[in-house]
Amino acid sequence: MALKQESQKIRVEIAESDNKFSKSKIDVIMDVSNVITLGSEIRSKTRKFKKEYLKLIADAKKIASTKNKKFKKKKKFSSLDWWNLGKLLDDFNKKIENEFVIKNYTQAICRDLEGFELSDTEVGVIRQFARYFTKDEVLEEISIAHYRDFTWKRNQLLEHGILDQEKNRLVKMGKEKKLPDHKKYRKELQLLVNSGEEAKK
């Protein structure tokens, strides 16, 4: 059933534009099969998709830009900056996921989000981070490395029934400024997961 639903979606690729007369640096390339199936309707759909994607890039640039609006200096992003970016990515996905499949999604995001220098893996992690934490739970005292480590272990913590407990502990340690460095915190998370696995035996 899932395969059938995905096959009904419009498959697109987000490419760098080679049109010298275009104002946009981005092009949306459609599958030939979709063009044949949808005909003229596909043009309006892909225009709408491109508009949403360009808005995502523009909103992300607002987060990344320095005071002089250029990327000459590398900015150190706060955890809240990363959360805001993750929220943008998640909102974009929710808007298009029922209608489109992007063949090169993570590669396009890494290429087009200037200033963030994301890897393929980080695109998913940042989006998940914004889904797993509310804005109120994103504290200046907790680094993105801590949030990222928690996000990587989130499913295992959930499986062992200690997700909320650990999330509350992380936020509390941040508020009380008692948070260990992220490498030590990563080890603590692994110990929690290991103890949960031992308890199941």
C-alpha positions in Angstrom: 0.0 0.0 0.0 2.8 2.4 0.9 4.6 1.7 -2.4 1.4 2.4 -4.3 0.9 5.7 -2.5 4.5 6.8 -3.2 4.1 5.9 -6.9 1.2 8.4 -7.1 3.3 11.3 -5.9 5.2 13.6 -8.3 8.9 12.7 -8.4 11.1 15.8 -8.7 14.8 16.7 -8.5 16.1 20.0 -7.2 18.9 21.2 -9.5 21.1 24.2 -9.9 19.8 26.3 -12.7 21.9 26.7 -15.9 19.5 29.2 -17.4 21.3 32.5 -17.6 18.1 34.5 -18.0 16.4 33.0 -14.9 16.3 35.0 -11.7 16.4 31.8 -9.7 19.5 29.7 -9.1 17.3 26.7 -8.6 15.3 24.5 -11.1 12.8 21.8 -10.4 13.2 18.8 -12.8 10.2 16.5 -13.2 10.0 12.8 -14.1 8.8 12.3 -17.7 6.2 9.8 -16.4 4.6 12.5 -14.3 4.5 14.9 -17.3 2.7 12.3 -19.4 0.2 11.4 -16.5 -0.6 14.9 -15.3 -0.2 17.0 -18.4 -0.5 20.7 -18.0 -1.6 20.3 -14.4 2.0 19.4 -13.4 3.3 22.9 -14.3 1.1 24.6 -11.6 2.0 21.9 -9.1 5.7 22.2 -9.6 5.6 26.0 -9.6 3.9 25.8 -6.2 6.6 23.3 -5.0 9.4 25.6 -6.2 7.8 28.5 -4.4 7.7 26.6 -1.1 11.3 25.4 -1.6 12.6 28.9 -2.4 10.8 30.2 0.7 12.5 27.5 2.8 15.9 28.7 1.5 15.1 32.4 2.0 13.9 31.8 5.6 17.0 29.7 6.3 19.3 32.5 5.0 17.7 34.9 7.5 19.0 32.6 10.3 22.4 32.2 8.7 23.1 35.7 7.6 25.6 37.8 9.5 25.1 41.5 10.2 26.5 42.6 6.8 24.2 40.1 5.1 27.1 38.1 3.7 28.7 34.8 4.5 32.3 35.9 4.6 32.5 35.1 8.3 31.5 31.8 9.7 28.8 32.2 12.3 28.5 30.1 15.4 24.9 29.1 15.6 23.1 28.7 18.9 20.9 25.7 19.7 17.9 27.9 19.0 19.2 28.7 15.6 19.5 25.0 14.8 16.0 24.4 16.2 14.6 27.2 14.0 16.2 25.6 11.0 14.9 22.2 11.9 11.4 23.6 12.3 11.7 25.2 8.8 12.7 21.8 7.3 10.0 19.9 9.2 7.3 22.4 8.2 8.4 22.2 4.5 8.3 18.4 4.6 4.8 18.4 6.0 3.6 20.8 3.2 5.0 18.7 0.4 5.2 15.1 1.6 1.7 14.0 0.5 2.2 15.2 -3.1 6.0 15.1 -3.9 9.0 12.8 -3.6 12.3 14.6 -3.9 14.9 12.3 -5.4 17.9 14.4 -4.1 16.4 16.0 -1.0 19.3 15.9 1.4 21.9 16.7 -1.3 19.9 19.7 -2.4 19.4 21.0 1.2 23.2 20.6 1.9 24.0 22.5 -1.3 21.4 25.3 -1.0 21.4 26.2 2.7 24.4 28.5 2.6 26.3 29.1 5.8 25.2 25.9 7.6 27.6 23.4 6.1 25.3 20.4 6.8 26.1 16.8 6.0 23.5 14.4 4.7 23.1 12.8 8.1 22.7 16.2 9.9 19.8 17.2 7.7 17.7 14.4 9.2 19.0 14.9 12.7 18.3 18.7 12.8 14.7 18.1 11.6 14.2 15.4 14.2 15.6 17.7 16.9 12.9 20.3 16.1 10.3 17.6 16.3 11.4 16.1 19.6 11.9 19.3 21.5 9.6 22.3 21.9 11.0 25.8 21.6 10.8 26.3 25.3 13.0 23.2 25.9 15.8 24.7 23.8 18.1 26.4 26.2 21.2 28.5 25.7 23.0 26.4 28.3 22.6 23.2 26.3 24.8 22.9 23.2 23.5 21.5 19.9 26.0 18.7 20.4 24.0 17.6 23.5 20.7 17.8 21.7 22.1 15.9 18.7 23.4 13.1 21.0 20.0 12.9 22.6 18.3 12.8 19.2 20.5 10.0 18.0 19.5 7.9 21.1 15.9 9.0 21.2 14.4 5.8 19.7 16.4 3.5 22.0 15.4 5.6 25.1 11.8 5.3 24.0 12.1 1.6 23.5 13.3 1.2 27.1 10.6 3.5 28.5 13.0 6.2 29.8 12.6 8.8 27.1 10.7 11.5 29.0 12.7 10.8 32.1 16.0 11.5 30.3 14.6 14.4 28.4 13.6 16.1 31.6 17.0 15.3 33.2 18.8 16.9 30.2 16.7 20.1 30.4 17.0 20.3 34.2 20.8 19.9 34.0 20.9 22.7 31.5 18.8 25.0 33.6 20.9 24.3 36.7 24.1 24.6 34.7 25.2 21.1 35.8 25.5 19.6 32.3 28.7 17.6 31.6 30.5 18.1 28.3 28.8 16.5 25.4 31.3 13.6 25.1 30.6 12.6 28.7 26.9 13.1 28.2 27.0 10.8 25.2 28.6 8.1 27.4 25.9 8.6 30.0 23.3 8.1 27.3 25.0 4.9 26.1 25.1 3.6 29.7 21.4 4.3 30.1 20.6 2.4 26.9 22.8 -0.5 27.9 21.2 -0.8 31.3 17.8 -0.8 29.7 18.9 -3.6 27.4 20.3 -5.6 30.4 17.0 -5.1 32.3 15.1 -6.8 29.4 17.2 -10.0 29.5 
